[in-house]
């Protein structure tokens, strides 16, 4: 039943073939942390990041601040949709890192971003189950079984968009019932504020299964994963923008360039993220 996360990523890599060649170039700015020191010294940057980036951005904070004495990163994580709304409402933010393209693009379209968005990471989906797998889920098809309690996220949360497409793709796979989507939907017992909260509910045993990002499953020691058919998987693309009106715009662009460069990508890869499509 359970497949190691590393094996799952390898098996699903075909979904993202060619992604690295199509990634959005970072804005023109110094790409290395060493060069960033001269341009971002003594900057205090506030970063809003998708909840699925929580562990990765914590490591970024440590490494970036160490390489840039005088620079401080203050990080808040939540659903990308919730963070985008806060920015629209005037929250004092320098950088927005989202689990999708749509939310940063909203800021660009409304003139609330300083420059274009930058794609900086990709992700894949997997199915997690509670420790011990009390519902006996063997394949994603079992998410439609009567009595299975599925935890999901709110309708505006990016993981929901990806999961909905994933479920639609699964319904087209051999052996899946024609009413798979409807039965899966009927099994959803709660909708959480963000992807991290979905994982937490499964860890607590409040549900039997959930569709989450591979990276979230990798960072949890209290869930097991179910192998998913690679052709049905849905690549998630993460993107970021510098927020218009940032008092530290130059330093913010430098950080975003660093994130899209080798050092930032190495940190993201260590948490299971893949190149952006």
C-alpha positions in Angstrom: 0.0 0.0 0.0 2.5 2.6 1.1 5.1 3.7 -1.4 8.1 5.8 -0.3 7.8 9.4 -1.3 11.1 9.3 -3.1 9.9 6.5 -5.2 6.6 8.2 -5.9 8.4 11.3 -7.1 10.6 9.2 -9.4 7.6 7.4 -10.8 5.7 10.7 -11.5 8.7 12.6 -12.9 7.3 11.9 -16.4 4.4 14.2 -15.6 6.9 17.1 -15.4 9.1 16.2 -18.4 10.5 19.3 -19.9 9.3 21.6 -17.2 12.7 23.0 -16.4 13.1 24.3 -19.9 9.8 26.2 -19.8 10.3 27.8 -16.4 9.8 31.6 -16.2 13.2 33.4 -16.1 13.7 35.3 -12.9 13.9 39.1 -13.1 17.2 40.6 -13.9 19.1 40.9 -10.6 22.1 39.3 -8.9 21.5 35.6 -8.7 23.7 34.5 -5.9 23.4 35.1 -2.2 27.0 36.5 -2.1 26.1 39.2 -4.7 22.8 39.7 -3.0 24.6 40.9 0.1 25.6 44.1 -1.5 22.2 45.0 -2.8 19.9 43.7 0.0 21.9 44.7 3.1 19.9 45.8 6.1 16.5 45.0 4.4 13.5 43.9 6.4 11.4 41.8 4.1 7.9 40.5 4.9 7.0 37.4 2.9 3.6 35.9 2.5 4.0 32.2 1.5 1.6 29.4 0.7 1.2 27.0 3.6 2.8 24.1 1.6 6.0 26.2 1.5 6.2 26.5 5.3 9.2 24.2 5.9 11.0 25.3 2.8 10.8 29.0 3.6 11.9 28.4 7.1 15.1 27.0 5.8 15.4 29.8 3.3 15.1 32.3 6.1 18.0 30.7 7.9 20.3 30.4 4.9 19.4 33.8 3.3 19.9 35.7 6.5 23.2 34.0 7.2 24.4 34.9 3.7 23.1 38.5 4.0 24.0 40.0 7.4 21.5 42.7 8.2 18.7 41.3 6.2 15.7 40.0 8.1 12.9 37.8 6.6 9.5 37.8 8.4 7.4 35.0 7.0 3.7 34.3 7.3 2.0 31.2 5.7 -1.6 30.5 4.9 -3.7 29.6 1.9 -2.5 31.5 -1.2 -6.1 32.8 -1.8 -6.3 34.1 1.8 -2.9 35.8 1.5 -3.8 37.4 -1.9 -6.9 38.8 -0.3 -5.0 40.3 2.6 -2.6 42.0 0.1 -5.5 43.4 -1.9 -6.8 44.8 1.4 -3.5 46.6 2.0 -1.4 44.3 4.1 2.2 45.6 4.3 4.0 42.8 2.3 7.1 42.8 0.2 6.9 39.4 -1.5 4.1 37.0 -2.2 4.9 33.3 -2.9 1.9 31.4 -4.0 1.1 27.7 -4.7 -0.4 28.7 -8.1 -0.2 31.2 -10.9 -3.7 32.6 -10.6 -3.3 34.5 -7.3 -0.1 36.4 -8.1 -1.5 37.1 -11.6 -4.5 38.8 -9.9 -2.1 41.2 -8.2 -0.3 41.8 -11.5 -3.7 42.5 -13.3 -4.8 44.9 -10.6 -1.6 46.9 -10.6 -0.6 45.6 -7.2 2.6 43.9 -8.2 6.0 45.5 -9.0 6.9 43.6 -12.1 5.7 40.3 -13.6 5.3 37.0 -11.7 8.1 34.5 -11.5 7.5 30.7 -11.6 9.9 29.2 -9.0 8.7 25.7 -8.2 6.5 22.7 -9.1 4.8 20.1 -7.1 2.8 16.9 -7.6 -0.2 15.3 -5.8 -0.5 12.2 -3.8 -3.1 10.5 -1.5 -2.4 10.3 2.2 -4.1 8.1 4.8 -4.2 8.1 8.6 -1.6 6.0 10.4 -2.7 2.4 10.4 -5.0 3.1 7.4 -8.2 2.3 9.4 -10.4 2.7 6.3 -8.3 0.1 4.4 -7.6 2.3 1.4 -5.5 0.5 -1.2 -5.8 2.7 -4.3 -7.3 6.2 -5.1 -10.4 4.4 -6.3 -11.2 3.7 -2.7 -11.7 7.4 -2.0 -15.2 6.8 -3.5 -16.1 3.9 -1.2 -19.1 4.4 1.0 -18.1 5.5 4.5 -14.7 6.8 3.7 -14.1 10.2 5.3 -12.2 12.6 3.0 -10.6 15.8 4.2 -10.3 18.6 1.6 -9.6 22.3 1.5 -11.8 25.3 0.8 -13.0 26.0 -2.7 -10.7 29.0 -3.2 -7.5 27.2 -2.0 -5.1 26.2 -4.8 -4.9 22.6 -3.7 -8.6 22.3 -4.3 -8.3 23.3 -7.9 -5.5 20.8 -8.5 -7.3 18.0 -6.5 -10.5 18.5 -8.5 -8.6 18.1 -11.8 -6.8 15.1 -10.3 -10.1 13.4 -9.4 -11.5 14.2 -12.8 -8.4 12.5 -14.3 -8.8 9.5 -12.1 -12.4 9.0 -13.2 -11.1 8.4 -16.7 -8.7 5.7 -15.6 -9.5 2.0 -16.2 -11.3 0.4 -13.4 -12.8 3.6 -11.9 -16.6 3.9 -11.7 -18.4 6.4 -13.9 -19.7 8.1 -10.8 -16.3 8.4 -9.2 -16.3 12.2 -9.0 -19.7 12.4 -7.4 -19.0 9.6 -4.9 -15.6 11.2 -3.9 -17.3 14.6 -3.5 -20.0 13.0 -1.3 -17.3 11.6 1.0 -15.8 15.0 1.8 -16.5 15.6 5.5 -14.7 18.9 6.1 -13.0 21.7 4.1 -9.9 23.2 5.7 -8.4 26.7 5.3 -5.2 25.6 3.6 -3.2 22.5 2.5 -1.2 22.2 5.8 -4.5 22.1 7.7 -5.7 19.2 5.5 -2.6 17.2 6.5 -3.0 18.0 10.1 -6.6 16.7 10.1 -5.4 13.3 8.7 -2.5 13.3 11.3 -5.1 13.7 14.0 -7.3 10.9 12.7 -10.2 13.3 11.9 -10.4 11.8 8.4 -9.4 8.7 6.5 -7.7 10.2 3.5 -6.9 13.4 1.6 -5.3 14.5 -1.6 -2.3 16.7 -0.8 1.0 17.9 -2.3 3.8 15.4 -2.4 5.9 17.8 -0.4 3.4 17.9 2.4 3.3 14.2 2.6 7.1 14.1 2.7 7.4 16.4 5.7 4.8 14.5 7.8 5.9 11.4 9.8 2.3 10.6 10.8 0.7 9.8 7.5 1.1 7.0 4.9 0.9 7.5 1.1 -1.1 5.6 -1.5 0.4 5.2 -5.0 -1.4 7.2 -7.7 -1.4 6.6 -11.4 1.1 8.9 -13.0 -1.0 9.8 -16.1 -3.7 11.2 -13.7 -1.4 13.4 -11.7 -1.6 17.2 -12.0 1.5 19.4 -11.8 1.1 22.4 -9.5 3.1 25.5 -10.5 4.2 27.9 -7.8 4.9 31.6 -8.6 5.8 34.8 -6.8 5.7 38.5 -7.2 7.1 41.6 -5.5 4.2 43.6 -4.1 3.7 47.1 -5.4 4.5 49.7 -2.9 7.1 47.6 -1.1 9.6 50.0 0.6 12.2 47.3 -0.1 11.5 46.6 -3.7 15.1 46.2 -4.8 15.9 43.8 -2.0 12.6 42.0 -2.7 13.5 41.5 -6.3 16.9 40.3 -5.3 15.4 37.6 -3.0 13.0 36.5 -5.7 15.9 36.1 -8.2 17.8 34.1 -5.5 14.8 31.9 -5.0 14.6 31.1 -8.7 18.3 30.6 -8.9 20.5 27.6 -8.0 20.6 28.2 -4.2 16.9 28.7 -3.8 16.1 25.8 -6.1 18.4 23.5 -4.1 16.5 24.2 -0.9 13.2 23.6 -2.6 14.4 20.3 -4.1 15.4 19.1 -0.6 11.8 19.4 0.4 10.5 17.5 -2.7 9.7 20.4 -5.0 10.5 20.0 -8.7 11.2 22.6 -11.4 8.3 24.8 -12.4 6.4 24.1 -15.5 
